[in-house]
Amino acid sequence: MMRGALLAFEGLDQSGKQTQAERLRDVLLADGRQVRFLSFPEYSTAIGTEIGRALAGERDYGSDTIQLLYIANRYERRADMAGWLAAGDILICDRYLASSVAYGMAFGLDRDWLLDTQRFLPPPTLTMLLDIQPETAVTRKQHDRDRYERDLALQNRVRGCYHALAAYLPHWTVLDGERAKDVIHADVVTAVRAALARP
Protein backbone atom coordinates (compact mmCIF):
# COMPACT_ATOMS: atom_id res chain seq x y z
CA MET A 1 0.00 0.00 0.00
CA MET A 2 1.23 3.49 -0.82
CA ARG A 3 2.27 5.66 2.08
CA GLY A 4 -0.02 8.51 3.11
CA ALA A 5 1.24 12.10 3.10
CA LEU A 6 0.09 15.47 4.39
CA LEU A 7 0.92 18.43 2.17
CA ALA A 8 0.28 21.89 3.65
CA PHE A 9 0.04 25.18 1.81
CA GLU A 10 0.83 28.28 3.87
CA GLY A 11 1.09 31.98 3.18
CA LEU A 12 -0.74 35.26 3.47
CA ASP A 13 -4.32 35.51 2.26
CA GLN A 14 -4.51 35.80 -1.54
CA SER A 15 -1.11 34.11 -1.96
CA GLY A 16 -2.67 31.45 -4.19
CA LYS A 17 -2.92 28.63 -1.65
CA GLN A 18 -6.33 27.36 -2.74
CA THR A 19 -5.52 27.63 -6.45
CA GLN A 20 -2.26 25.71 -6.11
CA ALA A 21 -3.78 23.16 -3.73
CA GLU A 22 -6.58 22.39 -6.18
CA ARG A 23 -4.18 22.10 -9.11
CA LEU A 24 -1.96 19.76 -7.11
CA ARG A 25 -4.99 17.66 -6.20
CA ASP A 26 -5.77 17.21 -9.89
CA VAL A 27 -2.20 16.07 -10.63
CA LEU A 28 -2.21 13.55 -7.79
CA LEU A 29 -5.63 12.21 -8.77
CA ALA A 30 -4.29 11.72 -12.30
CA ASP A 31 -1.43 9.74 -10.72
CA GLY A 32 -4.02 7.39 -9.26
CA ARG A 33 -3.72 8.57 -5.66
CA GLN A 34 -6.62 8.96 -3.23
CA VAL A 35 -6.62 12.64 -2.28
CA ARG A 36 -8.44 14.52 0.47
CA PHE A 37 -8.67 18.32 0.40
CA LEU A 38 -8.95 20.21 3.69
CA SER A 39 -9.17 23.93 4.34
CA PHE A 40 -8.59 25.49 7.75
CA PRO A 41 -10.33 27.08 9.47
CA GLU A 42 -13.22 24.79 8.71
CA TYR A 43 -16.15 27.10 9.30
CA SER A 44 -18.83 24.37 9.23
CA THR A 45 -18.07 23.19 12.78
CA ALA A 46 -19.12 24.85 16.04
CA ILE A 47 -15.58 26.04 16.68
CA GLY A 48 -15.23 27.16 13.06
CA THR A 49 -18.44 29.19 13.35
CA GLU A 50 -17.01 30.96 16.39
CA ILE A 51 -13.79 31.70 14.49
CA GLY A 52 -15.84 33.22 11.67
CA ARG A 53 -17.60 35.50 14.14
CA ALA A 54 -14.27 36.61 15.58
CA LEU A 55 -12.86 37.39 12.13
CA ALA A 56 -15.98 39.41 11.33
CA GLY A 57 -15.43 41.48 14.48
CA GLU A 58 -18.43 40.03 16.36
CA ARG A 59 -16.20 38.57 19.08
CA ASP A 60 -13.16 40.09 20.79
CA TYR A 61 -10.84 37.29 21.88
CA GLY A 62 -7.28 37.66 23.09
CA SER A 63 -4.55 36.54 20.69
CA ASP A 64 -3.90 33.36 22.69
CA THR A 65 -7.59 32.42 22.79
CA ILE A 66 -8.16 32.89 19.05
CA GLN A 67 -5.12 30.77 18.20
CA LEU A 68 -6.35 28.05 20.56
CA LEU A 69 -9.66 28.13 18.69
CA TYR A 70 -7.83 27.69 15.37
CA ILE A 71 -5.86 24.80 16.84
CA ALA A 72 -8.99 23.19 18.32
CA ASN A 73 -10.61 23.47 14.89
CA ARG A 74 -7.82 21.26 13.50
CA TYR A 75 -8.13 18.80 16.37
CA GLU A 76 -11.77 18.35 15.37
CA ARG A 77 -10.44 16.59 12.26
CA ARG A 78 -7.51 14.76 13.88
CA ALA A 79 -9.13 11.30 13.94
CA ASP A 80 -10.27 11.63 10.32
CA MET A 81 -6.82 12.76 9.19
CA ALA A 82 -5.06 9.96 11.04
CA GLY A 83 -7.38 7.38 9.48
CA TRP A 84 -6.94 8.73 5.97
CA LEU A 85 -3.16 8.81 6.31
CA ALA A 86 -3.13 5.25 7.63
CA ALA A 87 -5.13 4.21 4.55
CA GLY A 88 -2.47 5.72 2.27
CA ASP A 89 -4.39 8.85 1.28
CA ILE A 90 -2.74 12.16 0.47
CA LEU A 91 -4.12 15.08 2.45
CA ILE A 92 -3.79 18.55 0.95
CA CYS A 93 -4.36 21.34 3.47
CA ASP A 94 -5.08 24.97 2.65
CA ARG A 95 -3.48 26.26 5.89
CA TYR A 96 -2.41 23.95 8.68
CA LEU A 97 -0.20 24.00 11.79
CA ALA A 98 2.07 26.84 10.76
CA SER A 99 -0.73 29.37 10.36
CA SER A 100 -1.36 29.47 14.10
CA VAL A 101 2.35 29.64 14.80
CA ALA A 102 3.07 32.46 12.34
CA TYR A 103 0.03 34.54 13.29
CA GLY A 104 0.49 33.82 16.99
CA MET A 105 4.15 34.84 16.88
CA ALA A 106 3.13 38.03 15.07
CA PHE A 107 0.98 38.84 18.11
CA GLY A 108 3.82 38.09 20.51
CA LEU A 109 2.94 34.51 21.47
CA ASP A 110 5.64 31.93 22.11
CA ARG A 111 6.64 29.82 19.09
CA ASP A 112 7.37 26.68 21.07
CA TRP A 113 4.07 26.85 22.97
CA LEU A 114 2.17 27.19 19.69
CA LEU A 115 4.01 24.21 18.24
CA ASP A 116 3.63 22.12 21.40
CA THR A 117 -0.15 22.56 21.56
CA GLN A 118 -0.33 20.96 18.11
CA ARG A 119 2.08 18.09 18.71
CA PHE A 120 -0.67 15.44 18.61
CA LEU A 121 -1.86 16.50 15.14
CA PRO A 122 -0.44 14.61 12.15
CA PRO A 123 2.80 16.33 11.10
CA PRO A 124 3.15 17.68 7.56
CA THR A 125 5.19 15.68 5.10
CA LEU A 126 5.87 18.97 3.31
CA THR A 127 4.91 22.58 4.00
CA MET A 128 4.92 24.93 1.01
CA LEU A 129 5.05 28.66 1.73
CA LEU A 130 3.66 30.77 -1.10
CA ASP A 131 5.44 34.02 -0.39
CA ILE A 132 3.89 37.34 -1.45
CA GLN A 133 4.10 40.95 -0.33
CA PRO A 134 1.12 42.11 1.78
CA GLU A 135 0.52 44.83 -0.81
CA THR A 136 0.01 42.14 -3.44
CA ALA A 137 -2.76 40.63 -1.32
CA VAL A 138 -4.54 43.98 -1.33
CA THR A 139 -4.44 44.22 -5.13
CA ARG A 140 -5.82 40.68 -5.43
CA LYS A 141 -8.69 41.25 -2.98
CA GLN A 142 -9.83 44.83 -2.44
CA HIS A 143 -13.22 44.23 -0.82
CA ASP A 144 -14.62 42.14 2.06
CA ARG A 145 -11.26 41.80 3.77
CA ASP A 146 -11.43 40.47 7.35
CA ARG A 147 -9.81 42.19 10.34
CA TYR A 148 -6.48 40.39 9.84
CA GLU A 149 -6.39 41.02 6.09
CA ARG A 150 -6.92 44.77 6.57
CA ASP A 151 -3.93 45.13 8.92
CA LEU A 152 -0.88 45.49 6.64
CA ALA A 153 1.53 45.91 9.56
CA LEU A 154 0.30 42.59 10.94
CA GLN A 155 0.61 40.94 7.54
CA ASN A 156 4.23 42.08 7.30
CA ARG A 157 4.97 40.58 10.72
CA VAL A 158 3.23 37.34 9.76
CA ARG A 159 5.29 37.11 6.59
CA GLY A 160 8.48 37.49 8.62
CA CYS A 161 7.32 34.81 11.04
CA TYR A 162 6.61 32.42 8.17
CA HIS A 163 10.15 32.92 6.91
CA ALA A 164 11.54 32.28 10.38
CA LEU A 165 9.55 29.05 10.61
CA ALA A 166 10.73 27.93 7.17
CA ALA A 167 14.32 28.30 8.40
CA TYR A 168 13.60 26.54 11.71
CA LEU A 169 11.37 23.59 10.84
CA PRO A 170 12.16 20.60 8.58
CA HIS A 171 10.51 19.85 5.25
CA TRP A 172 9.61 23.36 4.15
CA THR A 173 9.96 24.91 0.71
CA VAL A 174 9.50 28.63 0.04
CA LEU A 175 8.04 29.55 -3.36
CA ASP A 176 7.76 33.02 -4.86
CA GLY A 177 4.00 33.53 -5.03
CA GLU A 178 4.29 36.68 -7.12
CA ARG A 179 5.00 34.66 -10.27
CA ALA A 180 2.62 33.25 -12.88
CA LYS A 181 0.34 30.46 -11.63
CA ASP A 182 1.73 27.90 -14.10
CA VAL A 183 5.31 28.56 -13.01
CA ILE A 184 4.40 28.19 -9.34
CA HIS A 185 2.44 25.02 -10.11
CA ALA A 186 5.46 23.43 -11.79
CA ASP A 187 7.59 24.16 -8.71
CA VAL A 188 4.88 22.78 -6.41
CA VAL A 189 4.71 19.52 -8.34
CA THR A 190 8.51 19.19 -8.29
CA ALA A 191 8.67 19.79 -4.52
CA VAL A 192 5.83 17.36 -3.84
CA ARG A 193 7.26 14.57 -5.97
CA ALA A 194 10.59 14.95 -4.14
CA ALA A 195 8.82 14.84 -0.75
CA LEU A 196 6.80 11.76 -1.67
CA ALA A 197 9.99 10.00 -2.78
CA ARG A 198 11.73 10.54 0.56
CA PRO A 199 12.41 7.33 2.51
N, C-alpha and C positions, 0 to 999 in steps of 0.2 A: 504494500500500500504506500502511496506517495505521502511524504511528510507534509503536515499542515504548516502554514506560515501566516504571520500577521504583519501586514504592510500598512504603515501609518503615514498619512500625509499631514504635514504641519505647515504653518505659515500664517501671516496676517489674513484678515478677511479680504476677499477679492484677489487672492494670490493665485487662484486657479486650481485649488485643491479638488473641488468636486469634479471639474472638467477632466483633470488628469486621472483622478481615481476611476471615473467611469470609462475612460479610454483604456486604462490598464485592465479593468475588468473584462472588457471586450476581447483584449488580446489573450488573457488567461483562459477565458471561456473557449476561444478558438483553439487553444492548446489542449483542450479536453479536461481542464481542471474544474472542480466544483468551487465556485466563488461566492462569498457572502459579502455584501456591502453594508457597512455601518457608518452612521454619521452621528457625531457627538457635538453638543448635547442632543439627546433623543427626546424631543419635546412631547412625545405621546404619553410618557409615563407621568406619575404624580410628581416626582422630583423634577422631571423635565419641564412640566407645566409651571412649577414654581420658579425655575431658572428663567423661563420666558417672561414671567412677570417682573422679575428683577431686572432683566435686560431692557424691558420697556419702561423702567422707572417706577413701577407700581410697588416695589419692595425696596427697602434700603438695608441691605445686609452688609456687615463688615467684610473686608477682603478675605479673611480666613474662612468665614462662613460660606461665602459664595463659592470659593474653591472646593470646600468640602461637599457642597451640593453637586458641583460638576463631577467630582470623584465618585460620589455615591451614585450618580446617574450611570457611570460606567460599571460600577459594581452590580447594578441591576441586571446587566447582561453578562456577568462573569461566568455563570454556569453554562449559558448558551455558547459563549465563545470557547470555553474549555472543551465542550463536547464537539463542537465543529472542528477545532484544531486536532483533537484526538482522532476524528474521522478522516483526517487528511485534507480538509478544506483549506482554502486560502481566504483569509479575512482581509478586506481592504477597509481601512478606517479613515474617514474624513474627520480629522482631529482625533487625538487619543491622549495618552499619558502626559506628553510634553506640553500640551496646551495649558493645563493647570499649573505646571511648574513655571513655564515662561511668564504667564500672566500673573501668577502669584508672586514670583520674584520681582516683577515690575512694580508690584504694590508693597514690596519690602518684606515678603514672607521668606522663610528659610527654605532653600533649595532641597536640603536633605530631608526635612520634614515632609515636604510635598512629594518627594520621591518615595519616602518610606510608607506614607499612607496608601500608596498604590502598589505596594510590593506583592500583594496577593492577586493582582490582575495579570493576565497573560502578558509576557514581555513582547515587545515588537521584534520581529525578525529583522526589519529594516524600517528606519524612519527617514522620510524624505522631506526636507525643508525647502519649500518653494519661496524663495527670498525675493521680496519686492520692497520698494520704498513706500512708506505710508501715504505719500502724495499720490502714488500710482493707484492705491486703493480708492482714493477719493475720486479720481477721474473715471474709475470703472463702476463706481456706485455713488451717485450724487444725492440720492433721495432715500428716505426710510432707513437711515443708518442708526444702529442702536447706540447706547450710551458709551460703550467701549470704542466703537468705530468712529465716533465723532471726536474723540480725544487724541489728537495727533501726537501730543507729547507722550501719552501712554503708549501709543503704537510704536513710537521710536524706541521706548524702553523695552517693550516686548520683543521687538526685532533684535535688540542687543542681547537680550536674555536667551532667545533662540540660538543665536550664534555661540553664546557661551556654553549652552547645553550640547550643541553639535561638537564642540571641541572636548567636552567632558565625558560624554556617554559613548558607548560603542555602537557600531552599526548605524551610523548616520551618514547621509549624503546631502550636501547643500547644492541646490540647483537654482540658477538665475531665472526667476519667474518673470522677468521683464521681457524675455525673448518670445518668439513666435510659438504658438501652441504645439505645432508639429515638431519643432526642434526640442522643446521640453519633453514631449512625449517620447521621442527617441532616446533621450537620456534616462528617462524613467524606466523604460523597458530594459535598457542595458544594465542599470543598477539593480533592478529586480531579478533579472536572470542571474546576475552574479551572486546575489544574496541567496537565491534558491539553490544555487549550486554549491554553497558552502557546506562543508562536512557537518 
